[in-house]
Amino acid sequence: MEESSGKSLSYIVGGSSGMGLATARLLVADGGTVVLVAREQDKLAARKGELEAGDKGKVETIAADFYDELPTAPNRGRGRRGRPRAAAA
């Protein structure tokens, strides 16, 4: 399912570095909304700034530990419509 804007909504666990960050770059460049989930809020904030600099997609962040908090992380997103189209870990 997609957001009301018509662009995809994707959650990426480990999105502050490596393959997760690379995937986020592709999705944001395509105009999608990406929710980065990682442990360190400072890294997430830095990546959000980098990704949104291109002014195409949107980025939100959730600081969470995959094993402890991921099952509840999607419920903490603000202003969500619909369900995520994709999730990557």
HELIX and SHEET records of a PDB file:
HELIX    1   1 GLY A   18  ALA A   29  1                                  12    
HELIX    2   2 GLN A   41  GLU A   52  1                                  12    
HELIX    3   3 PHE A   66  GLU A   69  1                                   4    
HELIX    4   4 LEU A   70  THR A   72  5                                   3    
HELIX    5   5 ALA A   73  ARG A   76  1                                   4    
SHEET    1   A 4 LYS A  58  ALA A  63  0                                        
SHEET    2   A 4 THR A  33  ALA A  38  1                                        
SHEET    3   A 4 LEU A   9  VAL A  13  1                                        
SHEET    4   A 4 ALA A  86  ALA A  88  1                                        
END                                                                             
